[in-house]
Amino acid sequence: MTNPVTTTRTREFSSPVDSYAFFRELTESVTQVRGRTAFLKRSLPEFVRALSLDGAAIVTQRQGGWKVDAWSGATASNQYDSRSNHDAYRPDRANPPSLPVDLIASAIDNGAPVVNEGWFVIPAISNGTTQQSTKSPLSCLVINLPKADFDRGQVDQNRLLRVSKVFLSHAVLAEQGERQRLRIEQLSQVLRAASRWQRNQLQPSSDEDSLLNEIADTAIKLLDCQRVSIFLWDKRRKKLVGKPSIGIDDPLVISDDAGIVGEVLATGEPQIWNGGDDDESRVNRSVDQSLDFQTTSLVAVPLIGQRGETIGVFEAINHRDNAFADSHVSLLNDLALHAAGAIEALRVQKRLTASRDRLVRDAASSSPLIGEHPDIVAIRQSGTRVAGTDLTVMILGSNGTGKEVVARHIHYESERRGEPFVAVNCAALVESLLESELFGHEKGAFTDANSTRVGKFELASGGTLFLDEVGDMSPGGQAKLLRVLEQREVVRVGGSVPIPVDVRVIAATNQPLEQLIAEKRFREDLFFRLNVVSLVLPDLAKRGDDILLLAEHFMQHFCYEIGRKVPTLSESAKAALLSHPWPGNVRELRNTIERVCYLTSGDIVQAVDLEIRSLSGQPSGGNAVSHVAVDADSLAEATRLFQINHILSSIDRCNGNMTEAAERMDLHRSNLYRKMKQLGMKTGDV
């Protein structure tokens, strides 16, 4: 073995033009061909011919031996015909002579060129150095020098070394270009796969098993391997639960410290195992035995959650060439990144969906449409049928009959049940505020508009908008509402951009709309737009035994809230409930039962406990005002209490008719509602 710089006699290119032409040829090869293999196929014969060598080879260490990646010999004329016909190169037609294995091993171990007996071996370079990744195969350039020239010392080894390094650097560039193109293609495939996983999560039938199988199928195709397992970590049991997609039907459960998968989970670092090159004891052969399977190569990377914690391990088994490399680790890491995100997103989505469905069920059960009266049964059935459509519904009935309950029943029976239900009391809104309340406003649209406000139509988009007491809406508000219902878009006050809204509208009123239309107080076109489906609620006094059903329902509801045992209604209490006219309808019954639940303590409710009397008939009714005035701390408080009692008395005398009560007090209905809100009184429907 000799040093390559010890010779004195030289053999050079035939002319400087040949040297220039060869280097230009190398550059053109790198830019024109795709990959290291194609580059060697084209340029290695030129390298041999330009330097008048007997032959040259690129060899790589694989599975304990040396594989010839490319060989070209000057005496093998069938390897190439001319510089313009590089595709004629066929390495299988001309095999290299016996290679100096010991010399190759020495060059690799020393990381430096060595020469001996006509062989010149140069370790392949990577990024300008002889260092390579411990996971990448080691390779070198093996040159077969002309024996006669070598014996006579006519080989300039220094020049040969320089030219060889230039050749090898171009080979590295070709390999890097191929690797970058492959990497770009792999990343594109990974992104397409991740996008497909995300889209599939939106399907109602999506589940974790189908997602894991789809991820595994994608990994098998991209990594060109035989099998893939996605192990999810069950910390409580200290187990890894694998969901292979091919060859195994049941989940694979192993200890979280077993084999290479356990190493990855413990260290958080990717691991590669190739049979014949690595320690056999690292592989968990008990799994192979239980599955009648033989693992020959393996790569595994951690699955990292969104918070940086390890949630499992992604494993690929048996590469088609029986050898995984660093490029496979990068690709599997990319897949694992998106796979972990998709798995966690699906789990969060399922939890949120379950929570939403539970909340929807709770909301639907909190205000059921209770009753067995034929009119209520018909309304319930009609509401269920119309819920499957987007038809506008008009609900008619006296105050307190439960118009909002019917509206909620339609909403929760429809496909919009998971979206908002927004209720608006139109009678409580003066015309100046109606447009802002329903359609929203932009910042600075008017005085005190300090920020942009979203209107009720936008808040209810995708769901249901309940317009209560629509008969009391002002003429200007009616015109604006009609425009929105026809165009299905709103424009905020102070804005100019139409905003599309997808809203199911349900309207309700206790007013005789036909009479209002005749009096020119309600728009006929708006009536026909709202009254597509009409439902009429009967007064509570006409519903017979439904009174007892509702009483039992309210009693269970309030007793559950305060944590007391549900009492039993005595026969006298039932008779009292059935005989009362219920001018306040269901609202009055609800308030009565609420009072009983909070103020009585016995297990049986008697008729006297119900205290069913009109406000005007209460013993304290006549003296209530003077009593409050005497005991009040201030004149303002006494005035407030007087107003509350006066309003309640007026409403009671009008049997709950808010319009008539407002007229008795010389007020507009909307002003009455505003005054009640100022006094802290309840104004909502049942």
For each residue, the residues with C-beta under 8 A, 3 or more apart:
1: 103 106 114 115 116
2: 6 115 116
3: 6 115
4: 7 113 114 115 120 157 158 160 161
5: 157 158
6: 2 3 157
7: 4 10 153 155 156 157
8: 153
9: 152 153 154 155 156
10: 7 154 155 156 159
11: 52 149 154 155 156
12: 156 159
13: 16 18 19 22 50 51
14: 18
15: 18 19
16: 13 19 20
17: 20 21
18: 13 14 15 21 22 50
19: 13 15 16 22 23 50
20: 16 17 23 24
21: 17 18 24 25
22: 13 18 19 25 26 46 47 50 163
23: 19 20 26 27 166
24: 20 21 27 28
25: 21 22 28 29 43 46 83
26: 22 23 29 30 43 46 166 167 170
27: 23 24 30 31 170
28: 24 25 31 32
29: 25 26 32 33 39 42 43 170 174
30: 26 27 33 39 170 173 174 177
31: 27 28
32: 28 29
33: 29 30 38 39 41 42 174
34: 38 177 178 181
35: 38 39 174 175 177 178
36: 39 40 69 171 174 175 178
37: 40 41 69 70
38: 33 34 35 41 42 174
39: 29 30 33 35 36 42 43 170 171 174 175
40: 36 37 43 44 58 69 70 171
41: 33 37 38 44 70 86 87 89 91
42: 29 33 38 39 45 46 86 89
43: 25 26 29 39 40 46 47 167 170 171
44: 40 41 47 48 56 58 70 71 72
45: 42 48 49 72 79 80 86 89
46: 22 25 26 42 43 49 50 83
47: 22 43 44 50 51 53 56 72 163 167
48: 44 45 51 53 55 56 72 73 74
49: 45 46 52 74
50: 13 18 19 22 46 47
51: 13 47 48 160 163
52: 11 49 74 146 149
53: 47 48 56 74 143 144 145 146
54: 73 74 75 118 144 145 146 147
55: 48 71 72 73 74 75 76 96 97 143 144
56: 44 47 48 53 71 72 141 142 143 144
57: 68 69 70 71 72 96 99 141 142 144
58: 40 44 68 69 70 71 124 139 140 141 142 171
59: 66 67 68 69 99 104 139 140 142
60: 66 67 69 137 138 139
61: 64 65 66 67 108 137 138 139
62: 65 66 67 137 323
63: 274 276 277 322 323
64: 61 276 277
65: 61 62
66: 59 60 61 62 99 101 104
67: 59 60 61 62
68: 57 58 59 71 91 96 99
69: 36 37 40 57 58 59 60 139
70: 37 40 41 44 57 58 91
71: 44 55 56 57 58 68 91 94 95 96
72: 44 45 47 48 55 56 57 76 79 80 89 91
73: 48 54 55 76 79 94 96 144
74: 48 49 52 53 54 55
75: 54 55
76: 55 72 73 79 93 94
77:
78: 88 90 93 94
79: 45 72 73 76 88 89 90 91 93 94
80: 45 72 85 86 88 89
81: 85 88
82: 85
83: 25 46 86
84:
85: 80 81 82 88
86: 41 42 45 80 83 89
87: 41
88: 78 79 80 81 85
89: 41 42 45 72 79 80 86
90: 78 79 93 94
91: 41 68 70 71 72 79 94 95
92: 95
93: 76 78 79 90
94: 71 73 76 78 79 90 91
95: 71 91 92
96: 55 57 68 71 73 99 144
97: 55 144
98:
99: 57 59 66 68 96 104 142
100: 103 104 116 117 119 121 142
101: 66 104 105
102: 105 106
103: 1 100 106 107 114 116 119 121
104: 59 66 99 100 101 107 108 121 140 142
105: 101 102 108 109
106: 1 102 103 109 110 114 121
107: 103 104 110 111 112 113 114 121 122 123 140
108: 61 104 105 111 123 138 140
109: 105 106
110: 106 107 114
111: 107 108 123 130 131
112: 107 123 130
113: 4 107 120 121 122 123 161 164
114: 1 4 103 106 107 110 120 121
115: 1 2 3 4 119 120 121 145 157
116: 1 2 100 103 119
117: 100
118: 54 144 145 146 147 150
119: 100 103 115 116 142 143 144 145
120: 4 113 114 115 142 143 145 157 160 164
121: 100 103 104 106 107 113 114 115 140 141 142 143
122: 107 113 140 141 143 161 164 165 168
123: 107 108 111 112 113 130 138 139 140
124: 58 130 132 138 139 140 141 168 171 172
125: 128 129 130 165 168 169 172
126: 129 130 131 132 133 136 172
127: 172
128: 125 169
129: 125 126
130: 111 112 123 124 125 126
131: 111 126
132: 124 126 136 138
133: 126 136 326
134:
135: 272 325 326 329
136: 126 132 133 325 326
137: 60 61 62 325
138: 60 61 108 123 124 132
139: 58 59 60 61 69 123 124
140: 58 59 104 107 108 121 122 123 124
141: 56 57 58 121 122 124 164 167 168
142: 56 57 58 59 99 100 104 119 120 121
143: 53 55 56 119 120 121 122 160 164
144: 53 54 55 56 57 73 96 97 118 119
145: 53 54 115 118 119 120 149 150 155
146: 52 53 54 118 149 150 155
147: 54 118 150 151
148: 151 152
149: 11 52 145 146 152 154 155
150: 118 145 146 147 153 154 155
151: 147 148
152: 9 148 149
153: 7 8 9 150
154: 9 10 11 149 150
155: 7 9 10 11 145 146 149 150 160
156: 7 9 10 11 12 159 160
157: 4 5 6 7 115 120 160 161
158: 4 5 161 162
159: 10 12 156 162 163
160: 4 51 120 143 155 156 157 163 164
161: 4 113 122 157 158 164 165
162: 158 159 165 166
163: 22 47 51 159 160 166 167
164: 113 120 122 141 143 160 161 167 168
165: 122 125 161 162 168 169
166: 23 26 162 163 169 170
167: 26 43 47 141 163 164 170 171
168: 122 124 125 141 164 165 171 172
169: 125 128 165 166 172 173
170: 26 27 29 30 39 43 166 167 173 174
171: 36 39 40 43 58 124 167 168 174 175
172: 124 125 126 127 168 169 175 176
173: 30 169 170 176 177
174: 29 30 33 35 36 38 39 170 171 177 178
175: 35 36 39 171 172 178 179
176: 172 173 179 180
177: 30 34 35 173 174 180 181
178: 34 35 36 174 175 181 182
179: 175 176 182 183 327
180: 176 177 183 184
181: 34 177 178 184 185
182: 178 179 185 186 327
183: 179 180 186 187 327 330
184: 180 181 187 188
185: 181 182 188 189
186: 182 183 189 190 222 330 331 334
187: 183 184 190 191 334
188: 184 185 191 192
189: 185 186 192 193 218 222
190: 186 187 193 194 222 331 334 335 338
191: 187 188 194 195 338
192: 188 189 195 196
193: 189 190 196 197 215 218 222 335 338
194: 190 191 197 198 338 341 342
195: 191 192 198 199
196: 192 193 199 200 214
197: 193 194 200 201 211 214 215 338 339 342
198: 194 195 201 202 342 345
199: 195 196 202 203
200: 196 197 203 206 210 211 214
201: 197 198 206 211 342 345 346 349
202: 198 199 206
203: 199 200 206
204:
205: 210
206: 200 201 202 203 210 211 346
207: 210 211 346
208: 211 212 343 346 347 350
209: 212 213 243
210: 200 205 206 207 213 214
211: 197 200 201 206 207 208 214 215 342 343 346
212: 208 209 215 216 230 243 245 343
213: 209 210 216 217 243 245
214: 196 197 200 210 211 217 218
215: 193 197 211 212 218 219 230 335 339 342
216: 212 213 219 220 228 229 230 243 244 245 246
217: 213 214 220 221 245
218: 189 193 214 215 221 222 335
219: 215 216 222 223 225 228 314 316 332 335
220: 216 217 223 224 225 226 227 228 245 246 316
221: 217 218 224
222: 186 189 190 193 218 219 331 335
223: 219 220 228 299 316 319 328 331 332
224: 220 221 319 320 321
225: 219 220 228 316 317 318 319 320
226: 220 246 317 318 319 320
227: 220 244 246 247 293 316 317 318
228: 216 219 220 223 225 244 245 246 314 315 316 317
229: 216 242 243 244 252 315 317
230: 212 215 216 242 243 244 303 312 313 314 315 339
231: 240 241 242 252 254 261 265 303 312 313 314 315
232: 240 241 242 243 303 311 312 343
233: 239 240 241 256 265 310 311 312 313
234: 237 238 239 240 241 256
235: 238
236:
237: 234
238: 234 235 255 256 257
239: 233 234 253 254 255 256
240: 231 232 233 234 253 254 255 256 258 261 262 265 312 313
241: 231 232 233 234 251 252 253
242: 229 230 231 232 251 252 253 254 315
243: 209 212 213 216 229 230 232 251 252
244: 216 227 228 229 230 247 248 252
245: 212 213 216 217 220 228
246: 216 220 226 227 228
247: 227 244 291 293
248: 244 252 291
249:
250:
251: 241 242 243
252: 229 231 241 242 243 244 248 287 291
253: 239 240 241 242
254: 231 239 240 242 258 259 261 284 287
255: 238 239 240 258 262
256: 233 234 238 239 240 262 265
257: 238 262 265 266
258: 240 254 255 261 262 284 286
259: 254 262 263 282 283 284 287
260: 263 264 271 273 282 283 284 298 300 315
261: 231 240 254 258 264 265 284 300 313 315
262: 240 255 256 257 258 259 265 266 284
263: 259 260 266 267 269 271 282 300
264: 260 261 267 268 269 270 271 300 301 302 313
265: 231 233 240 256 257 261 262 268 302 310 312 313
266: 257 262 263
267: 263 264
268: 264 265 302 304 310
269: 263 264 302
270: 264 299 300 301 302 329 332 333
271: 260 263 264 298 299 300
272: 135 278 298 299 324 325 326 328 329
273: 260 278 282 283 297 298 299 324
274: 63 277 278 296 297 298 322 323 324
275: 278 280 295 296 297 322
276: 63 64
277: 63 64 274 323
278: 272 273 274 275 282
279: 282
280: 275 283
281:
282: 259 260 263 273 278 279
283: 259 260 273 280 288 295 298
284: 254 258 259 260 261 262 287 288
285: 288 289 295
286: 258 289 290
287: 252 254 259 284 290 291 293 295
288: 283 284 285 291 292 293 294 295
289: 285 286 292
290: 286 287
291: 247 248 252 287 288
292: 288 289
293: 227 247 287 288
294: 288
295: 275 283 285 287 288 298 317 318
296: 274 275 318 322
297: 273 274 275 317 318 319 322 323 324
298: 260 271 272 273 274 283 295 315 316 317 318 324
299: 223 270 271 272 273 315 316 319 324 328 329 332
300: 260 261 263 264 270 271 313 314 315 316 332
301: 264 270 313 314 329 332 333 336
302: 264 265 268 269 270 310 312 313 314 336
303: 230 231 232 310 311 312 313 314 336 339 340 343
304: 268 308 309 310 311 336 337 340
305: 308 309 310 311 340 344
306: 340 341 344
307:
308: 304 305
309: 304 305
310: 233 265 268 302 303 304 305 313
311: 232 233 303 304 305 340 343 344
312: 230 231 232 233 240 265 302 303 340
313: 230 231 233 240 261 264 265 300 301 302 303 310
314: 219 228 230 231 300 301 302 303 332 335 336 339
315: 228 229 230 231 242 260 261 298 299 300
316: 219 220 223 225 227 228 298 299 300 319 324 328 332
317: 225 226 227 228 229 295 297 298
318: 225 226 227 295 296 297 298 322
319: 223 224 225 226 297 299 316 322 323 324 328
320: 224 225 226
321: 224
322: 63 274 275 296 297 318 319
323: 62 63 274 277 297 319
324: 272 273 274 297 298 299 316 319 328 329
325: 135 136 137 272 328 329
326: 133 135 136 272 329 330
327: 179 182 183 330 331
328: 223 272 299 316 319 324 325 331 332
329: 135 270 272 299 301 324 325 326 332 333
330: 183 186 326 327 333 334
331: 186 190 222 223 327 328 334 335
332: 219 223 270 299 300 301 314 316 328 329 335 336
333: 270 301 329 330 336 337
334: 186 187 190 330 331 337 338
335: 190 193 215 218 219 222 314 331 332 338 339
336: 301 302 303 304 314 332 333 339 340
337: 304 333 334 340 341
338: 190 191 193 194 197 334 335 341 342
339: 197 215 230 303 314 335 336 342 343
340: 303 304 305 306 311 312 336 337 343 344
341: 194 306 337 338 344 345
342: 194 197 198 201 211 215 338 339 345 346
343: 208 211 212 232 303 311 339 340 346 347
344: 305 306 311 340 341 347 348
345: 198 201 341 342 348 349
346: 201 206 207 208 211 342 343 349 350
347: 208 343 344 350 351
348: 344 345 351 352
349: 201 345 346 352 353
350: 208 346 347 353 354
351: 347 348 354 355
352: 348 349 355 356
353: 349 350 356 357
354: 350 351 357 358
355: 351 352 358 359
356: 352 353 359 360 418
357: 353 354 360 361 418
358: 354 355 361 362
359: 355 356 362 363
360: 356 357 363 364 412 417 418
361: 357 358 364 365
362: 358 359 365 366
363: 359 360 366 367 408 412 421
364: 360 361 367 368 408 409 412 417
365: 361 362 368
366: 362 363
367: 363 364 404 405 408 409
368: 364 365 405 409 553
369: 376 379 380 383 402 405 406 409
370: 376 546 549 550 553
371: 376 377 380 543 546 549 550
372: 376 377 545 546 549
373: 376 377 538 542 543 544 545 546
374: 377 378
375: 378 379 536 537 538 542 543
376: 369 370 371 372 373 379 380 538 543 546
377: 371 372 373 374 380 381
378: 374 375 381 382
379: 369 375 376 382 383 406 535 536 537
380: 369 371 376 377 383 384 409
381: 377 378 384 385
382: 378 379 385 386 533 535
383: 369 379 380 386 387 393 406 409 410 413 535
384: 380 381 387 388 409 413
385: 381 382 388
386: 382 383 389 391 393 410 533
387: 383 384 409 410 411 413 414
388: 384 385 413 414 415
389: 386
390: 504
391: 386 532 533
392: 485 504 505 506 507 529 530 531 532 533
393: 383 386 407 410 505 506 507 532 533 534 535
394: 506 507 508 509 530 531 532 533 534 535
395: 403 406 407 506 507 508 509 534 535 536 537
396: 403 508 509 510 513 534 535 536 537
397: 401 402 403 508 510 536 537 538 539
398: 401 510 537 539 585 656 657
399: 510 584 585 587 656 657 658 685
400: 540 584 585 586 587 588 656 685 686
401: 397 398 537 538 539 540 585 586 686
402: 369 397 405 406 537 585 586 685 686
403: 395 396 397 406 407 468 508 537 685
404: 367 407 408 423 466 468 508 684 685 686
405: 367 368 369 402 408 409 586 686
406: 369 379 383 395 402 403 409 410 535 537
407: 393 395 403 404 410 411 421 423 464 466 506 508
408: 363 364 367 404 405 411 412 421 466
409: 364 367 368 369 380 383 384 387 405 406 412 413
410: 383 386 387 393 406 407 413 414 464 506
411: 387 407 408 414 416 417 421 463 464 466 504 506
412: 360 363 364 408 409 417 421
413: 383 384 387 388 409 410 417
414: 387 388 410 411 417 464 504
415: 388
416: 411 419 462 463 464 504
417: 360 364 411 412 413 414
418: 356 357 360
419: 416 460 461 462 463 464
420: 459 460 461 462 463 464
421: 363 407 408 411 412 460 463 464 466
422: 456 459 460 463 464 465 466
423: 404 407 466 468 684
424: 429 437 438 456 465 466 467 468
425: 428 429 468 469 673 683 684 685
426: 429 434 467 468 469 470 472 473 477
427: 468 469 472 473 658 669 670 673
428: 425 469 670 673 674 677 683
429: 424 425 426 433 434 437 477 670
430: 433 434 474 670 671 674
431: 434 474 476 477
432:
433: 429 430 436 437
434: 426 429 430 431 437 438 473 474 476 477 480
435: 438 439 477 480 493
436: 433 439 440 441 445 446 453 455 493
437: 424 429 433 434 455 456
438: 424 434 435 455 456 457 477 480 481 484 490
439: 435 436 455 457 480 484 490 491 492 493
440: 436 452 453 454 455 457 458 490 492 493
441: 436 445 446 449 452 453 455 492 493 494 495
442: 445 449 452 492 493 494 495
443: 449 450 451 452 494
444: 449 494
445: 436 441 442 449 492 493 494 495
446: 436 441 449 493 494
447:
448:
449: 441 442 443 444 445 446 453 493 494
450: 443
451: 443
452: 440 441 442 443 492
453: 436 440 441 449 492
454: 440 458 459
455: 436 437 438 439 440 441 458 459 490 492
456: 422 424 437 438 459 460 465
457: 438 439 440 460 461 465 484 490 501 503
458: 440 454 455 461 490 499 501
459: 420 422 454 455 456
460: 419 420 421 422 456 457 463 464 465 501 503
461: 419 420 457 458 501 502 503
462: 416 419 420 502 503
463: 411 416 419 420 421 422 460 503 504
464: 407 410 411 414 416 419 420 421 422 460 503 504 505 506
465: 422 424 456 457 460 503 504 505 506
466: 404 407 408 411 421 422 423 424 506 507 508
467: 424 426 470 473 481 505 506 507 508
468: 403 404 423 424 425 426 427 507 508 509 685
469: 425 426 427 428 472 473 508 509 510 511
470: 426 467 473 507 508 509 530
471: 509 510 511 513 516 522
472: 426 427 469 509 511 659 669 670
473: 426 427 434 467 469 470 477 478 481
474: 430 431 434 477 478
475: 478 479 521 523
476: 431 434 479 480
477: 426 429 431 434 435 438 473 474 480 481
478: 473 474 475 481 482 522 523 526
479: 475 476 482 483 523
480: 434 435 438 439 476 477 483 484
481: 438 467 473 477 478 484 485 526
482: 478 479 485 486 523 525 526 529
483: 479 480 486 487
484: 438 439 457 480 481 487 488 489 490 501
485: 392 481 482 488 505 526 529 530
486: 482 483 529
487: 483 484 498
488: 484 485 500 501 502 503
489: 484 498 499 500 501
490: 438 439 440 455 457 458 484 498 499 501
491: 439 495 496 497 498 499
492: 439 440 441 442 445 452 453 455 495 499
493: 435 436 439 440 441 442 445 446 449
494: 441 442 443 444 445 446 449
495: 441 442 445 491 492
496: 491
497: 491
498: 487 489 490 491
499: 458 489 490 491 492
500: 488 489
501: 457 458 460 461 484 488 489 490
502: 461 462 488
503: 457 460 461 462 463 464 465 488
504: 390 392 411 414 416 463 464 465
505: 392 393 464 465 467 485 530
506: 392 393 394 395 407 410 411 464 465 466 467
507: 392 393 394 395 466 467 468 470 530
508: 394 395 396 397 403 404 407 466 467 468 469 470 685
509: 394 395 396 468 469 470 471 472 513
510: 396 397 398 399 469 471 657 658
511: 469 471 472 515 516 522 659
512: 515 516
513: 396 471 509 516 517 522 527 531
514: 517 518
515: 511 512 518 519
516: 471 511 512 513 519 521 522
517: 513 514 520 521 522 523 524 527
518: 514 515
519: 515 516
520: 517
521: 475 516 517
522: 471 478 511 513 516 517 526 527
523: 475 478 479 482 517 526 527
524: 517 527 528
525: 482 528 529
526: 478 481 482 485 522 523 529 530
527: 513 517 522 523 524 530 531
528: 524 525 531
529: 392 482 485 486 525 526 532
530: 392 394 470 485 505 507 526 527
531: 392 394 513 527 528 534
532: 391 392 393 394 529
533: 382 386 391 392 393 394
534: 393 394 395 396 531
535: 379 382 383 393 394 395 396 406
536: 375 379 395 396 397
537: 375 379 395 396 397 398 401 402 403 406
538: 373 375 376 397 401 542 543
539: 397 398 401 542 543 582 585
540: 400 401 543 546 547 550 582 585 586 588 589
541: 580 581 582 585
542: 373 375 538 539
543: 371 373 375 376 538 539 540 546 547
544: 373 547 578
545: 372 373 548 549 578
546: 370 371 372 373 376 540 543 549 550
547: 540 543 544 550 551 577 578 582 589
548: 545 551 552 569 574 577 578
549: 370 371 372 545 546 552 553
550: 370 371 540 546 547 553 554 586 589 590
551: 547 548 554 555 569 577 589 593
552: 548 549 555 556 569
553: 368 370 549 550 556 557
554: 550 551 557 558 589 590 593 594
555: 551 552 558 559 566 567 569 593 596 597
556: 552 553 559 560 566
557: 553 554 560 561
558: 554 555 561 562 593 594 597 598
559: 555 556 562 563 564 565 566 567 597
560: 556 557 563
561: 557 558
562: 558 559 597 598
563: 559 560
564: 559 597
565: 559 603
566: 555 556 559
567: 555 559 596 597 600 602 603 604 605
568: 603 604 605
569: 548 551 552 555 573 574 577 604 605
570: 573 574 604 605 606 607
571: 574 575
572: 575 576 606 607
573: 569 570 576 577 605 606 607 609 610
574: 548 569 570 571 577 578
575: 571 572 578 579 607
576: 572 573 579 580 607 610 612
577: 547 548 551 569 573 574 580 589 610 612
578: 544 545 547 548 574 575
579: 575 576
580: 541 576 577 612
581: 541
582: 539 540 541 547 585 586 588 589
583: 588 614 652 655 656
584: 399 400 587 588 589 591 655 656
585: 398 399 400 401 402 539 540 541 582 588 589 656 686
586: 400 401 402 405 540 550 582 589 590 686
587: 399 400 584 590 591 656 685 686
588: 400 540 582 583 584 585 591 592 656
589: 540 547 550 551 554 577 582 584 585 586 592 593
590: 550 554 586 587 593 594 686
591: 584 587 588 594 595
592: 588 589 595 596 610 611 612
593: 551 554 555 558 589 590 596 597
594: 554 558 590 591 597 598
595: 591 592 598 599 611
596: 555 567 592 593 599 600 605 609 610
597: 555 558 559 562 564 567 593 594 600
598: 558 562 594 595
599: 595 596
600: 567 596 597 605 609
601:
602: 567 605 606 609
603: 565 567 568
604: 567 568 569 570
605: 567 568 569 570 573 596 600 602 609 610
606: 570 572 573 602 609 610
607: 570 572 573 575 576 610 612
608: 611
609: 573 596 600 602 605 606
610: 573 576 577 592 596 605 606 607
611: 592 595 608
612: 576 577 580 592 607
613: 617 618
614: 583 617 618 652
615: 618 621 648 649 652
616: 621 649 652 653
617: 613 614 621
618: 613 614 615 621 624
619:
620: 623 624 627
621: 615 616 617 618 624 649
622:
623: 620 626 627
624: 618 620 621 627 628 645
625: 628 629 642 645 646
626: 623 629 630
627: 620 623 624 630 631
628: 624 625 631 632 638 641 642 645
629: 625 626 632 638 641 642
630: 626 627
631: 627 628
632: 628 629 635 637 638 641
633: 637
634: 637 638
635: 632 638 639
636: 639 640
637: 632 633 634 640 641
638: 628 629 632 634 635 641 642
639: 635 636 642 643
640: 636 637 643 644 679
641: 628 629 632 637 638 644 645
642: 625 628 629 638 639 645 646
643: 639 640 646 647 675 679
644: 640 641 647 648 679 681
645: 624 625 628 641 642 648 649
646: 625 642 643 649 650 665
647: 643 644 650 651 661 665 672 675 676 679 681
648: 615 644 645 651 652
649: 615 616 621 645 646 652 653
650: 646 647 653 654 661 664 665
651: 647 648 654 656 657 658 661
652: 583 614 615 616 648 649 655 656
653: 616 649 650 661 664
654: 650 651 657 658 660 661 664
655: 583 584 652
656: 398 399 400 583 584 585 587 588 651 652
657: 398 399 510 651 654 660 661
658: 399 427 510 651 654 661 662 669 672 673
659: 472 511 662 663 669
660: 654 657 663 664
661: 647 650 651 653 654 657 658 664 665 672
662: 658 659 665 667 668 669 671 672
663: 659 660 666 667
664: 650 653 654 660 661
665: 646 647 650 661 662 672
666: 663
667: 662 663 671 672 675
668: 662 671 672
669: 427 472 658 659 662 672 673
670: 427 428 429 430 472 673 674
671: 430 662 667 668 674 675
672: 647 658 661 662 665 667 668 669 675 676
673: 425 427 428 658 669 670 676 677 683
674: 428 430 670 671 677 678
675: 643 647 667 671 672 678 679
676: 647 672 673 679 681 682 683
677: 428 673 674 680 681 683
678: 674 675
679: 640 643 644 647 675 676
680: 677
681: 644 647 676 677
682: 676
683: 425 428 673 676 677
684: 404 423 425
685: 399 400 402 403 404 425 468 508 587
686: 400 401 402 404 405 585 586 587 590
